Amino acid sequence: MASFDRRTFLRGTAALGAAGVGGGLLEACGGSGSSTITTVSRSKAEVIGVSTAKPKMGGSVAFGTEAEETGMDPTQAHYDSTGVCYARAVFDPLAIILSDGTPAPYLAESITPNSSYTAWTITVRPNVVFHDGTPCDGQALLFCMREFLKSGLTNFAFAGYMDLSNPNAAVTQVGPRSIVMHMLKPWVPFAYWLAGYIGGQCAYMFSPKAYLASEANFNTHPVGTGPFVYKDWQPGNFFTLTKNPRYWRKDRWGQQLPYLDSWTFRPQPNVSTRYSYLETGTIQMMHTDDDPTILEIGANKSLVALGDDELSVGEPDIDFAMINCADPLLKDIRLRQALAYGTNQGEYLQVIGRNIAKPTNGVFPPPSPYASDTGYPTYDPKKAKSLIKSWMADHGGKAPSIQFTTTASNTSVTDASIIQQMWETVGFQVKVATVQQAQLITDALQGGYQIFSWRQFASVNPDLNYIFWAKSGGPINFARNYDDKIQAALDRARQSSDPGVQTSAYEEVDHRLAVDLPYIYFARDVWYVAAEKKVMNWNNPTSPAGQRGLTMLSGIVWPTEVWLDR
C-alpha cells in the first residue's frame, strides 16, 4: 500500500482553504482537500499491525503503558501518550487524521470554516449516545466546548483566538446537532485540534449529565461515546473497559465495532517489567521509547512490532532537557548556553540511544518540511567551561548548582547519570532527582523545577504545539520562554493557508528556540509498539467513511478496530 510524502502534509493545509470556501472543509464523506500525493515504494507503517481479513468478534486485550493517568476528565487531565490511548478507548475525537496528514470527520459529521477561518461550524453525527444513554447532540457539544473554554488548563489552547471571558458568546448552538466556534482571528488549522492528539483535548466529547452529577467522580469514572465503557480502575494497577453495546460505528462487513469484548490498560513505568509482562502473556501489547528494550523487541521473533521512525506525516517526539527560564539561576543565558555546549549529543545517541534515536538540532528534525539549520550550539566543552567561568566571576567564584529531575524508572535514572557527568565535566554541580511522570507534568505546570528530562512535540500539525511555545501559553509554556518573535511566527503560521508562509514561520520558531535555549536537545525520539501475533489490526485506524487513518505516532494506538485471531 502506498504511503505519502511529508510535503503533502503542508500542501494539504493549503488545500483546506479552497475546500473551506466552497462550503465544506470536512464533509461526512471525509474529503480533506485533494493534493498531489507522492507514493513511496516502502513503508513498514503501512503493513505492520494491519489486517484486511474479516475480523473475528470477541476476546480481550491488555495493553502495557509507560505511565498511569491522574484522571480522565478532558478539561483537567494531563494527557500524554498514555492519556491519549486511554481517551481513545472511552471517548471519540471529533476528527481523525488521515494517512496523508489531513483531518476528516470522526464523531463529527462535518467540520466547516467560513471563508476567513474566523467561524468554525461543527455538526455531530445523528443518533449517537453517551455511555449513560444521554444524547451526544448539539446541546452536549455546546456544553463541552464551553467547559473547555472555562477550564484553567484547556482554555490556554484558545487564548488570543477566542473570547475566554464570554464562553456563551464564543460558542453558540445553531442547530439540533451543530455549534459554531467564533474566532477572534483566523485559525486555519483549527480542525487538527479536534483529532485528539497531545494538546488537543478539546476533541473529546463527554456526557454533560455525568460531568454535572459529580466532576470528581467523572474524573475517575469517565463517560463518553467511545468504543469501550468504564468497568473498573485501580490506579497504578489496571484500567478495564468493556465493549460499548450502543457504539455508533460499524465496519465494512456490517459488524458493530468494537470487535473485542474488553480492553485493559496495564500501567507499568518499569520498562523491563512491562516487557516481561508481554513475554509471559500478562499483556498482549505494549508501547515504549526505551532504546535497549526496542533492541530486545526487535530480536523477539514471536512479536510484531512497529516504530514511528518511518513517519510519513506529522512530527516526532524530541528528547531534551527542558529548562525553567524563569528560574533565578537559569535566567542567565550564559548557563543555558553552557548546558548546550556541554551536552555531547553524539555520546547520548550511542550510549543511551543505542543508535536507534536520531540526532536533531531543533524541534523539526529531518525529514520534516520545516527542518532547517537552526544554529543550535554544537558540542564544545571548552566554550561551555568559558561561559561558566564568566558566570562564576560575577557570582563570587562559586560553581553553578542545578537540579536535573527525571522519572523514577531505572533506565531514566541511568540516563540521567550520564547527562549529570557531562555537565559536571564542564563545571556545573548537578543533583539528580526523580518523580513519577504524572507529578513531573504537574510540576512543569506549576513551574516548580530547574531542569527536567522531557519528551514532547509529537504532533500531527505544528500548530498543536502553539501553546507550548507561545507567550499566550502561560504555564502551558512549561519552559517559561516568552519570546515575542516566536509568538509572531506562530501567529503567522496559524493565520495563513500558504505553505510557504507556514514553512518560513516554523523555521523562525526553531531558530529562535536555538537562540533562547529553553531546550537542550538529546535526540529525535523513536517509539515502538509491540504485540503478540494474534493481535490484529492495531495500526489500521479508519474514518467512518473507510479512509485510512494515520499510523502509530508517539506510542498512541486506537483500540476501536483491534481484533484477536483466536
Backbone torsions as a table, in degrees:
resi	resn	phi	psi	omega
1	MET	NA	143.6	-177.0
2	ALA	-72.8	147.2	168.0
3	SER	-110.1	-174.6	-168.1
4	PHE	-131.3	143.8	179.2
5	ASP	-67.5	142.4	-178.0
6	ARG	-63.9	-26.4	179.3
7	ARG	-64.5	-26.9	176.5
8	THR	-59.8	-31.7	178.4
9	PHE	-57.1	-41.9	178.0
10	LEU	-72.8	-46.4	-177.7
11	ARG	-61.0	-33.4	-179.6
12	GLY	-60.2	-37.9	-179.6
13	THR	-65.5	-40.3	177.3
14	ALA	-64.9	-38.7	179.7
15	ALA	-63.9	-27.7	178.7
16	LEU	-59.4	-33.8	-178.3
17	GLY	-60.5	-49.6	-179.2
18	ALA	-62.2	-40.3	-178.8
19	ALA	-66.5	-39.1	-177.2
20	GLY	-66.8	-41.4	-179.9
21	VAL	-62.9	-30.5	-179.5
22	GLY	-75.0	-5.1	173.8
23	GLY	104.9	3.2	178.6
24	GLY	-161.7	87.3	179.1
25	LEU	-62.1	-51.6	-177.2
26	LEU	-128.6	94.4	-177.2
27	GLU	-85.1	172.6	-176.9
28	ALA	-60.1	-30.5	178.6
29	CYS	-74.3	-12.5	173.2
30	GLY	92.7	10.4	176.7
31	GLY	-54.4	133.6	-170.2
32	SER	-126.4	17.3	-177.6
33	GLY	90.1	101.0	-173.7
34	SER	-75.6	151.6	174.7
35	SER	-156.2	165.6	178.6
36	THR	-64.9	131.3	-178.0
37	ILE	-111.9	127.6	177.6
38	THR	-94.1	121.7	179.1
39	THR	-82.2	150.1	178.5
40	VAL	-119.7	139.6	-171.3
41	SER	-71.1	-25.8	-177.6
42	ARG	-136.4	148.0	171.4
43	SER	-170.9	111.5	177.5
44	LYS	-56.8	-37.0	-173.5
45	ALA	-62.7	-21.1	-176.9
46	GLU	-84.8	-15.1	-173.5
47	VAL	-125.1	-27.3	-177.9
48	ILE	-79.8	133.2	-177.9
49	GLY	73.8	23.0	-177.5
50	VAL	-123.6	136.3	175.6
51	SER	-136.7	137.4	176.2
52	THR	-106.1	2.2	178.0
53	ALA	-72.4	157.8	175.7
54	LYS	-66.8	123.4	-174.4
55	PRO	-68.2	151.8	172.9
56	LYS	-94.9	143.7	-178.3
57	MET	-89.5	148.6	171.9
58	GLY	99.1	173.7	178.9
59	GLY	96.0	173.8	-177.4
60	SER	-135.1	149.0	176.7
61	VAL	-130.6	137.4	172.3
62	ALA	-112.2	132.4	-175.0
63	PHE	-117.2	122.1	-179.5
64	GLY	-85.9	123.1	-178.7
65	THR	-108.6	160.0	-176.5
66	GLU	-79.0	-13.3	-174.6
67	ALA	-154.9	172.6	174.4
68	GLU	-109.8	153.5	176.7
69	GLU	-95.8	150.1	178.3
70	THR	-86.9	-11.2	179.6
71	GLY	175.7	169.0	-175.1
72	MET	-118.7	-0.2	177.6
73	ASP	-64.3	114.5	-176.0
74	PRO	-62.1	-20.6	179.2
75	THR	-81.6	-11.4	-175.2
76	GLN	-131.2	-23.2	-172.6
77	ALA	-71.0	151.4	179.9
78	HIS	-98.3	72.9	-173.5
79	TYR	-65.8	117.1	168.0
80	ASP	-106.5	-157.9	-179.6
81	SER	-60.1	-39.9	176.4
82	THR	-64.5	-45.6	-177.8
83	GLY	-61.1	-38.1	178.2
84	VAL	-67.4	-38.1	174.5
85	CYS	-59.7	-46.9	177.3
86	TYR	-57.1	-47.9	-174.8
87	ALA	-61.8	-39.2	-177.9
88	ARG	-68.3	-19.8	176.2
89	ALA	-79.9	-35.8	-173.5
90	VAL	-95.7	-39.9	-176.0
91	PHE	-111.9	167.9	169.0
92	ASP	-114.7	134.4	171.8
93	PRO	-74.4	155.6	178.8
94	LEU	-69.6	-26.8	-177.5
95	ALA	-134.6	164.7	173.3
96	ILE	-129.0	146.0	174.4
97	ILE	-90.7	125.4	-179.5
98	LEU	-79.5	170.4	-175.5
99	SER	-66.4	-15.8	175.9
100	ASP	-94.0	6.7	175.2
101	GLY	88.9	6.1	-179.9
102	THR	-104.8	150.7	-179.5
103	PRO	-83.4	148.7	175.7
104	ALA	-138.9	159.1	-179.4
105	PRO	-63.6	147.2	174.3
106	TYR	-127.6	-92.2	172.0
107	LEU	-66.1	-31.6	175.2
108	ALA	-75.1	145.8	172.1
109	GLU	-82.1	-35.3	176.8
110	SER	-155.3	151.6	177.1
111	ILE	-136.3	109.9	-166.8
112	THR	-131.9	124.8	174.4
113	PRO	-89.2	160.6	167.6
114	ASN	-78.6	-179.3	-173.2
115	SER	-65.7	-23.7	-177.9
116	SER	-103.1	3.1	-179.1
117	TYR	61.5	28.3	178.3
118	THR	-105.4	-1.1	174.5
119	ALA	-146.6	126.9	180.0
120	TRP	-118.5	122.7	178.1
121	THR	-97.6	126.3	179.8
122	ILE	-117.7	125.9	177.6
123	THR	-119.6	125.0	178.8
124	VAL	-86.5	160.5	-177.7
125	ARG	-69.2	154.3	-179.8
126	PRO	-75.7	151.7	169.4
127	ASN	63.9	28.3	174.9
128	VAL	-95.5	136.1	179.1
129	VAL	-125.3	151.8	173.0
130	PHE	-73.1	170.5	-179.1
131	HIS	-59.3	-25.6	179.8
132	ASP	-88.9	7.0	176.5
133	GLY	87.8	-5.2	178.8
134	THR	-80.0	152.8	-173.8
135	PRO	-75.1	139.1	169.3
136	CYS	-94.6	88.9	-174.6
137	ASP	-124.6	-167.0	-179.2
138	GLY	-61.1	-35.7	179.3
139	GLN	-66.7	-41.7	177.8
140	ALA	-66.1	-41.5	178.3
141	LEU	-61.0	-43.3	177.5
142	LEU	-59.3	-46.9	-179.0
143	PHE	-60.2	-48.3	-176.9
144	CYS	-61.9	-46.4	-177.5
145	MET	-65.3	-37.7	176.7
146	ARG	-66.2	-35.6	177.4
147	GLU	-67.2	-36.4	176.4
148	PHE	-63.2	-37.4	178.6
149	LEU	-70.1	-29.9	-178.7
150	LYS	-81.7	-26.8	-174.1
151	SER	-64.2	135.4	177.3
152	GLY	-69.8	-8.1	176.4
153	LEU	-101.4	-56.6	-174.1
154	THR	-78.5	-16.2	-178.4
155	ASN	-66.1	-21.2	178.4
156	PHE	-64.0	-24.2	177.9
157	ALA	-63.8	-25.2	-175.8
158	PHE	-106.8	-2.6	-173.4
159	ALA	-57.3	130.1	178.9
160	GLY	85.7	-14.1	-177.4
161	TYR	-118.6	-11.0	172.9
162	MET	-140.2	154.5	-177.4
163	ASP	-79.9	95.3	-177.1
164	LEU	-70.9	-19.7	-179.5
165	SER	-77.7	-14.2	-177.2
166	ASN	-141.8	72.3	-178.6
167	PRO	-58.8	-28.7	-178.7
168	ASN	-66.5	-30.4	177.4
169	ALA	-88.9	-29.2	-177.3
170	ALA	-70.6	-30.2	178.2
171	VAL	-129.4	124.0	-179.1
172	THR	-128.4	150.4	176.7
173	GLN	-91.5	132.5	-176.2
174	VAL	-121.9	4.8	178.8
175	GLY	-174.5	173.2	-178.2
176	PRO	-58.5	-28.2	-178.6
177	ARG	-125.8	14.3	-170.1
178	SER	-130.6	145.8	171.7
179	ILE	-131.5	165.3	172.7
180	VAL	-122.9	130.0	172.6
181	MET	-95.3	115.0	-175.8
182	HIS	-93.7	116.5	-177.5
183	MET	-94.8	148.6	175.3
184	LEU	-81.4	-25.0	-179.9
185	LYS	-143.5	161.6	178.3
186	PRO	-58.1	136.1	177.9
187	TRP	-132.7	86.7	-171.3
188	VAL	-65.7	-47.2	-176.4
189	PRO	-90.6	25.5	-175.4
190	PHE	-56.6	-34.1	-176.9
191	ALA	-60.1	-27.4	178.7
192	TYR	-64.5	-29.3	179.0
193	TRP	-67.8	-19.6	-176.4
194	LEU	-90.0	8.3	179.6
195	ALA	-96.9	-5.6	169.3
196	GLY	79.0	22.4	173.2
197	TYR	-80.2	-177.6	-176.3
198	ILE	-56.6	126.0	-175.8
199	GLY	97.1	-22.7	-174.3
200	GLY	-100.7	49.5	-177.1
201	GLN	-68.5	-17.4	178.3
202	CYS	-68.9	-1.8	177.9
203	ALA	-76.1	-22.4	-167.5
204	TYR	-97.9	118.7	179.6
205	MET	-88.4	137.0	-176.4
206	PHE	-129.9	159.8	-175.7
207	SER	-69.5	116.3	175.3
208	PRO	-59.6	-36.0	-179.1
209	LYS	-62.5	-47.5	-179.5
210	ALA	-67.7	-37.7	-178.8
211	TYR	-65.6	-44.6	-178.1
212	LEU	-73.6	-28.2	179.7
213	ALA	-63.2	-42.1	178.7
214	SER	-170.7	105.3	-178.7
215	GLU	-64.8	-36.3	178.9
216	ALA	-64.2	-43.0	178.0
217	ASN	-68.1	-38.0	179.5
218	PHE	-61.7	-34.2	-178.2
219	ASN	-62.3	-29.6	179.7
220	THR	-108.5	-9.2	177.9
221	HIS	-131.1	68.8	-172.3
222	PRO	-66.9	146.3	179.2
223	VAL	-129.0	110.0	178.6
224	GLY	-124.9	-157.1	174.9
225	THR	-108.3	3.0	-166.9
226	GLY	-67.2	178.6	-172.8
227	PRO	-69.2	-20.6	-178.0
228	PHE	-128.1	150.4	-174.3
229	VAL	-113.4	139.4	178.2
230	TYR	-52.9	133.1	172.4
231	LYS	-119.7	-52.9	-177.5
232	ASP	-158.4	140.9	178.2
233	TRP	-137.2	113.9	172.4
234	GLN	-113.5	94.9	-172.7
235	PRO	-51.2	133.8	-178.1
236	GLY	87.0	-8.7	-177.8
237	ASN	-120.4	-62.0	178.8
238	PHE	-160.1	157.6	173.3
239	PHE	-132.9	106.7	-173.6
240	THR	-107.8	135.8	179.7
241	LEU	-130.7	152.2	179.1
242	THR	-117.9	161.7	-176.9
243	LYS	-55.0	133.4	177.5
244	ASN	-80.0	110.1	-176.9
245	PRO	-71.0	-14.6	-179.8
246	ARG	-102.3	12.5	-172.3
247	TYR	-61.5	141.6	-168.2
248	TRP	-86.9	-12.2	-175.6
249	ARG	-97.1	143.6	170.2
250	LYS	-124.2	156.2	179.0
251	ASP	-89.0	-175.4	-174.9
252	ARG	-73.1	-11.6	174.7
253	TRP	-93.8	1.1	-179.1
254	GLY	86.2	5.8	178.4
255	GLN	-81.5	139.8	179.4
256	GLN	-75.6	133.1	173.8
257	LEU	-82.5	157.7	-5.5
258	PRO	-79.3	170.3	-180.0
259	TYR	-81.7	-34.7	-175.6
260	LEU	-78.2	152.1	175.0
261	ASP	-78.4	-30.6	179.9
262	SER	-155.1	161.1	179.0
263	TRP	-139.9	133.2	-179.8
264	THR	-127.6	133.2	171.1
265	PHE	-96.7	133.2	177.8
266	ARG	-119.5	95.6	179.6
267	PRO	-70.4	133.1	177.8
268	GLN	-151.2	96.4	-178.3
269	PRO	-60.9	-30.1	178.6
270	ASN	-76.9	109.7	-171.7
271	VAL	-67.3	-31.4	177.7
272	SER	-64.7	-41.6	177.3
273	THR	-66.5	-41.3	179.4
274	ARG	-60.0	-44.8	-179.7
275	TYR	-66.6	-36.7	177.5
276	SER	-65.3	-34.0	174.3
277	TYR	-59.0	-41.0	-179.6
278	LEU	-69.0	-40.8	-179.5
279	GLU	-65.0	-33.6	-176.3
280	THR	-95.2	-1.5	177.6
281	GLY	86.1	6.3	175.1
282	THR	-63.7	-36.5	171.8
283	ILE	-125.0	160.4	179.9
284	GLN	-108.9	-12.6	179.6
285	MET	-146.2	157.9	173.6
286	MET	-158.2	161.3	169.6
287	HIS	-122.8	156.9	177.6
288	THR	-165.0	152.4	167.9
289	ASP	-121.7	19.7	178.2
290	ASP	-81.7	114.7	-170.5
291	ASP	-64.5	-42.2	175.6
292	PRO	-59.1	-38.8	178.8
293	THR	-68.8	-36.1	177.0
294	ILE	-59.8	-39.2	177.1
295	LEU	-62.9	-40.6	177.7
296	GLU	-64.7	-42.9	179.3
297	ILE	-60.5	-42.4	-178.9
298	GLY	-62.7	-27.5	-179.3
299	ALA	-89.2	-6.4	-176.6
300	ASN	-92.3	103.7	-174.0
301	LYS	-74.9	-8.1	179.5
302	SER	-85.5	-3.8	-176.5
303	LEU	-114.3	157.5	168.5
304	VAL	-110.2	129.0	-173.7
305	ALA	-139.5	151.9	-179.3
306	LEU	-144.4	134.5	173.9
307	GLY	-105.4	158.4	177.3
308	ASP	-94.7	26.4	176.8
309	ASP	-78.0	-8.4	177.9
310	GLU	-114.1	42.4	178.4
311	LEU	-59.7	132.7	172.9
312	SER	-96.3	-25.3	173.9
313	VAL	-139.9	164.6	178.8
314	GLY	85.1	175.2	-178.3
315	GLU	-119.6	144.6	-176.2
316	PRO	-85.9	171.7	169.1
317	ASP	-70.7	151.7	174.7
318	ILE	-118.9	136.5	172.1
319	ASP	-92.9	129.6	-176.8
320	PHE	-161.0	167.3	169.8
321	ALA	-94.9	120.8	179.9
322	MET	-94.9	126.0	-177.0
323	ILE	-100.2	136.1	172.4
324	ASN	-81.5	99.3	-174.9
325	CYS	-70.3	-10.4	176.0
326	ALA	-90.0	-7.3	178.9
327	ASP	-63.9	134.8	-176.6
328	PRO	-54.1	-37.4	179.8
329	LEU	-74.7	-47.4	-170.9
330	LEU	-85.7	1.6	169.5
331	LYS	-61.3	-28.1	-178.2
332	ASP	-72.3	116.1	-175.4
333	ILE	-61.3	-26.6	-179.0
334	ARG	-61.6	-38.2	-179.6
335	LEU	-72.3	-36.4	176.5
336	ARG	-66.7	-39.0	176.4
337	GLN	-64.7	-40.0	179.6
338	ALA	-63.6	-38.3	176.9
339	LEU	-63.0	-41.1	-180.0
340	ALA	-66.9	-49.1	179.9
341	TYR	-66.5	-26.1	-177.8
342	GLY	-89.3	2.4	-179.6
343	THR	-100.6	116.7	-178.5
344	ASN	-88.3	90.6	-177.0
345	GLN	-63.2	-34.0	178.4
346	GLY	-61.9	-42.2	177.3
347	GLU	-66.6	-40.6	178.3
348	TYR	-58.0	-47.6	-176.9
349	LEU	-62.6	-36.8	-177.1
350	GLN	-81.2	-46.5	-172.5
351	VAL	-82.9	-46.5	-178.2
352	ILE	-91.3	-46.1	-176.3
353	GLY	-78.7	-8.9	177.8
354	ARG	51.4	29.7	-179.5
355	ASN	62.6	16.8	172.7
356	ILE	-92.4	-49.1	175.1
357	ALA	-63.9	154.1	-174.9
358	LYS	-114.1	153.9	179.4
359	PRO	-70.4	155.4	175.7
360	THR	-154.2	147.6	174.1
361	ASN	-116.8	18.3	-179.6
362	GLY	-177.0	-170.3	-178.6
363	VAL	-86.5	-6.4	178.2
364	PHE	-123.4	79.1	-179.0
365	PRO	-73.6	155.7	174.3
366	PRO	-57.3	145.7	7.5
367	PRO	-94.3	31.5	178.2
368	SER	-54.6	140.8	176.2
369	PRO	-64.7	-13.6	-179.6
370	TYR	-100.4	1.8	-178.3
371	ALA	-65.0	138.8	179.5
372	SER	-156.3	173.9	173.6
373	ASP	-78.7	101.2	-172.3
374	THR	-79.8	-17.8	-174.5
375	GLY	81.9	12.5	179.7
376	TYR	-61.7	140.0	-176.6
377	PRO	-59.7	135.5	173.8
378	THR	-92.1	161.8	-174.6
379	TYR	-57.7	121.5	-179.4
380	ASP	-152.8	84.5	-175.8
381	PRO	-61.1	-30.9	178.0
382	LYS	-63.6	-42.5	179.2
383	LYS	-67.2	-38.0	177.2
384	ALA	-60.6	-45.7	179.7
385	LYS	-63.2	-38.8	179.2
386	SER	-63.6	-41.5	179.0
387	LEU	-65.0	-41.1	178.8
388	ILE	-67.2	-38.7	177.3
389	LYS	-61.5	-40.0	177.2
390	SER	-63.6	-42.6	179.2
391	TRP	-64.9	-42.3	-178.5
392	MET	-63.6	-33.9	178.8
393	ALA	-62.9	-27.4	179.1
394	ASP	-91.3	-2.7	-174.7
395	HIS	-133.9	41.1	172.3
396	GLY	70.8	17.4	176.6
397	GLY	78.9	5.2	-179.3
398	LYS	-87.4	136.6	-179.8
399	ALA	-67.0	143.7	178.4
400	PRO	-68.1	132.6	-179.1
401	SER	-109.9	125.5	-176.5
402	ILE	-129.7	157.1	174.8
403	GLN	-114.8	126.0	179.2
404	PHE	-107.9	115.7	-174.4
405	THR	-107.5	136.9	-180.0
406	THR	-138.0	177.4	176.9
407	THR	-76.8	167.5	-168.6
408	ALA	-87.2	3.5	-179.1
409	SER	-69.0	154.6	-179.4
410	ASN	-59.2	-41.4	-179.9
411	THR	-63.0	-44.9	-179.1
412	SER	-62.0	-40.4	179.8
413	VAL	-65.6	-42.5	177.9
414	THR	-62.7	-44.6	178.7
415	ASP	-61.7	-41.5	-178.7
416	ALA	-62.9	-34.0	-179.8
417	SER	-66.7	-31.8	177.4
418	ILE	-69.6	-43.4	176.6
419	ILE	-63.8	-42.1	178.2
420	GLN	-55.0	-45.2	-178.6
421	GLN	-64.5	-40.1	177.6
422	MET	-57.8	-48.3	-175.1
423	TRP	-72.9	-34.4	177.0
424	GLU	-68.3	-30.7	178.9
425	THR	-61.9	-32.9	-178.5
426	VAL	-94.2	-0.1	171.8
427	GLY	122.8	-0.7	176.2
428	PHE	-82.1	150.8	163.5
429	GLN	-97.7	122.1	-170.2
430	VAL	-124.1	126.0	171.5
431	LYS	-108.1	133.1	177.4
432	VAL	-99.8	129.5	176.8
433	ALA	-124.2	155.8	-179.7
434	THR	-127.7	145.8	173.7
435	VAL	-144.0	166.1	173.3
436	GLN	-72.4	155.5	-173.2
437	GLN	-61.1	-41.4	-180.0
438	ALA	-62.1	-37.9	178.6
439	GLN	-69.8	-33.7	177.4
440	LEU	-57.7	-43.6	-179.8
441	ILE	-67.7	-41.5	177.9
442	THR	-60.9	-44.3	179.3
443	ASP	-63.9	-35.9	177.8
444	ALA	-64.7	-41.8	178.2
445	LEU	-63.1	-37.7	-176.5
446	GLN	-87.3	-8.7	179.2
447	GLY	76.6	18.2	-176.0
448	GLY	-89.9	60.3	-179.3
449	TYR	-161.9	167.2	170.6
450	GLN	-105.0	-61.2	179.0
451	ILE	-136.5	128.4	178.5
452	PHE	-111.7	141.6	163.1
453	SER	-73.6	124.8	-167.2
454	TRP	-139.4	156.4	176.7
455	ARG	-142.5	125.4	-175.2
456	GLN	-165.0	176.3	167.7
457	PHE	88.8	2.0	169.3
458	ALA	-61.4	128.3	-177.4
459	SER	-157.8	157.3	176.9
460	VAL	-88.4	-12.1	174.0
461	ASN	-156.5	134.7	-177.8
462	PRO	-56.9	-21.6	-179.2
463	ASP	-61.8	-25.1	178.8
464	LEU	-67.7	-14.9	175.7
465	ASN	-96.1	5.5	-179.6
466	TYR	-50.4	-50.1	-173.8
467	ILE	-68.4	-21.7	-179.1
468	PHE	-83.2	-16.0	-178.0
469	TRP	-115.2	-18.8	-171.7
470	ALA	-83.1	153.6	172.6
471	LYS	-62.0	-35.2	-178.5
472	SER	-73.0	-5.9	-179.9
473	GLY	-73.2	-15.3	179.3
474	GLY	54.9	-133.0	-179.2
475	PRO	-69.2	-15.1	176.0
476	ILE	-70.8	-25.0	167.9
477	ASN	-76.7	81.8	-168.4
478	PHE	-55.3	-33.7	-177.2
479	ALA	-79.1	-7.8	-178.5
480	ARG	55.4	38.4	177.3
481	ASN	-101.5	97.6	-172.6
482	TYR	-104.4	96.1	-172.0
483	ASP	-112.6	121.2	-178.9
484	ASP	-59.7	-38.1	-177.5
485	LYS	-71.0	-36.2	175.8
486	ILE	-65.3	-43.9	178.6
487	GLN	-58.0	-45.7	-178.9
488	ALA	-64.1	-40.7	-179.3
489	ALA	-67.3	-41.0	178.0
490	LEU	-61.8	-40.2	178.7
491	ASP	-68.2	-36.9	176.7
492	ARG	-61.0	-45.3	-179.0
493	ALA	-65.4	-41.7	-177.1
494	ARG	-66.8	-35.2	-171.9
495	GLN	-93.7	0.3	-177.6
496	SER	-117.3	145.0	173.1
497	SER	-103.1	8.9	-179.7
498	ASP	-88.3	117.8	-179.9
499	PRO	-57.7	-33.9	178.9
500	GLY	-65.3	-40.7	177.2
501	VAL	-65.3	-42.8	179.6
502	GLN	-61.7	-45.7	-178.6
503	THR	-60.4	-50.0	-178.4
504	SER	-64.2	-35.3	-179.3
505	ALA	-66.3	-45.9	-178.9
506	TYR	-72.4	-29.7	171.6
507	GLU	-62.9	-38.1	176.8
508	GLU	-65.0	-41.2	177.2
509	VAL	-58.1	-49.0	-177.5
510	ASP	-63.7	-38.3	178.7
511	HIS	-65.5	-43.1	-179.6
512	ARG	-66.8	-35.4	176.6
513	LEU	-64.0	-33.0	177.4
514	ALA	-72.7	-20.3	175.8
515	VAL	-85.2	-46.9	-177.5
516	ASP	-73.6	-32.7	179.3
517	LEU	56.1	52.7	169.2
518	PRO	-76.4	-16.3	-178.3
519	TYR	-125.0	131.8	173.1
520	ILE	-104.7	107.2	-169.4
521	TYR	-74.8	134.3	174.4
522	PHE	-103.2	-50.7	-173.3
523	ALA	-169.3	161.9	165.9
524	ARG	-82.5	117.0	-172.8
525	ASP	-73.4	150.9	175.4
526	VAL	-125.6	125.5	176.7
527	TRP	-101.8	146.9	173.1
528	TYR	-128.1	145.3	166.5
529	VAL	-116.7	131.0	178.6
530	ALA	-122.6	144.8	-177.0
531	ALA	-146.8	153.2	169.4
532	GLU	-61.6	152.4	-175.9
533	LYS	-65.2	-23.2	-179.8
534	LYS	-77.2	-12.5	178.5
535	VAL	-83.8	118.1	-170.9
536	MET	-111.8	146.8	165.1
537	ASN	67.0	31.2	-178.6
538	TRP	-83.7	-4.8	-179.9
539	ASN	-123.7	34.4	-174.6
540	ASN	-137.9	56.9	177.2
541	PRO	-67.5	147.5	177.9
542	THR	-131.3	157.1	172.6
543	SER	-78.3	164.7	175.6
544	PRO	-58.0	-22.4	177.5
545	ALA	-86.7	1.0	176.4
546	GLY	90.7	8.6	179.0
547	GLN	-78.6	147.4	179.9
548	ARG	-68.8	130.6	177.6
549	GLY	-89.4	171.6	178.8
550	LEU	-65.0	137.2	179.6
551	THR	-72.1	177.4	-173.0
552	MET	-53.5	131.3	176.7
553	LEU	-134.4	128.9	174.7
554	SER	60.2	32.5	176.5
555	GLY	74.8	13.5	-175.2
556	ILE	-97.1	129.2	178.2
557	VAL	-123.0	160.9	173.2
558	TRP	-104.2	124.1	178.6
559	PRO	-84.0	-9.1	-169.1
560	THR	-58.1	-40.9	-173.2
561	GLU	-113.2	19.2	175.9
562	VAL	-78.5	140.8	176.3
563	TRP	-144.3	164.2	-178.2
564	LEU	-108.3	131.4	174.6
565	ASP	-90.2	85.6	-172.2
566	ARG	-95.2	NA	NA
